[in-house]
Amino acid sequence: MKVVVQVRLLPSPDEAAALAATLCTVNQAANAVSEAAFNGGVTSRNDLQKVVYGRLRGEFGLGAQAAVRTVKKVVDAYATLRGSVAAGLLGAPGSARRQKAAVKPIAFRRDAAQPFDDRILSWQHSARTVSIWTVAGRLKHVRFTGATEQLGTLAMFRSGESDLVFRAGKWFLAAVCEVPAEPLNADPVDWIGVDRGIVNLATTSDGHNYSGRRLTRYRRWQARKKAELQAKRTRSATRRLKRKAKREARHAAHINHKISKDCVAVAKRTGRGIALEELRGIRDRVRPCRDQRAALFSWPFHQLDRYITYKAERAGVPVIRVDAAYTSQMCPRCGHTARNNRPDRDTFCCRRCGLAGPADFVAGVNVRNRARSAWVLANGPAPQEG
């Protein structure tokens, strides 16, 4: 399976200036290539390369392999755009957003990431340095650093391109690694049911609760700051809003990484699988009140699902998805399902048998029980005819 490992470069001031000039030049070249592709309607990488290769080499001074990587970056960007349009991610036909994307060439930022392959970027893992092509010549012995586990993965499994990234005044290399997944546990002893929510981000059938109270306070504080900046309506306020949005997204991703890592580690240690609710389309199925809309529509449920899925695949832990309907209203002991089984958000109390407990924990148990039934149904013996 493919894993992206990110390491931080530690260039000297002169090396950093050369890297900055390189990103600026290759992205100017990418904009020229994008205009040629858009105006000529060229989508093939080979055809586009024939049109612009000489210009990239002469006018922009790119090396042969840097020119090839720049053309590929543009072709991949247009392929992504066509895929987004086909999937309806840019709105319905005729929508303003879709028309805006279709009437002009793709533009690349001055400091947009640039792909490098093994001909223009080489790694010296023992010395923790890289040799990288720039418009100022080849830079050798540029130091890098990272987490010990990440560096080990990079040294053993790196495969393919690496992207040079400039973010928040720092330089990074994002390398693709082809990490072999562990054999799948095809016969789990049981399942861990995971109920996802907003107040409690995740609650497992084992009783582990990942509370979201600290995150809620953080997001409310961010919302107040956003409102203050939006009221100013200045360019600097707009720039700060973008930085704050990226910071909040990174914070949410960090929390989802922690939750998914814990769930997968427990499942692997105990020989169990992980059961998740099928939450696709949840935003279309519910009608929250006005005060709940921001919390529901901004929390990345799907991101936590993806993180659990790929970490479980890497660890050989099976993942199953079950129907999410009435998991928080059904009694796991007698099966009675009713809305008044849940008198408030945090409490469950069955009106038939009296079973009581935290509502999110009961939902996690129901998810686990549905996974047991689904696994038996899918893996049981075939019915005999006659």
Number of C-alpha atoms within 10 A of each C-alpha: 10 15 18 17 19 21 18 17 22 16 18 11 9 9 16 16 12 20 24 17 16 20 22 18 19 28 22 19 25 27 20 19 27 27 17 16 25 17 11 11 10 16 15 11 16 13 11 21 21 10 15 19 17 15 17 25 15 10 9 15 16 23 17 14 15 23 23 18 20 25 25 20 20 26 23 14 16 18 13 12 17 13 13 14 17 13 11 12 12 18 15 14 12 9 10 12 13 17 14 11 13 14 9 12 17 18 16 19 12 15 20 17 21 21 20 23 17 14 11 17 19 16 18 14 14 7 11 16 18 18 17 21 21 22 20 12 11 12 17 14 14 19 16 21 15 15 11 9 9 14 17 13 16 23 15 12 16 20 17 13 17 24 18 21 20 19 10 6 5 12 18 20 22 17 22 19 21 16 17 13 15 12 11 14 16 11 12 17 11 18 27 26 33 28 28 21 16 17 17 15 22 25 26 25 22 15 15 14 17 17 15 16 13 10 17 14 11 13 16 13 11 17 15 11 14 18 11 13 17 14 9 11 10 11 9 10 16 15 11 16 19 11 13 16 14 12 13 15 14 12 15 17 16 11 16 22 17 13 19 21 15 13 22 27 14 15 21 18 9 13 16 21 27 27 26 26 24 15 17 11 8 13 12 7 9 9 11 13 8 8 8 11 12 12 16 17 12 9 15 15 19 12 15 21 18 14 19 24 20 19 18 25 20 19 19 20 26 22 19 20 18 21 13 18 12 13 22 27 23 22 27 21 12 12 13 14 18 15 14 12 22 22 13 11 11 13 16 26 21 24 16 13 12 13 15 15 14 16 23 28 25 28 28 29 27 28 31 30 20 24 26 19 11 15 16 11 11 9 9 9 8 8 6 5 4 3
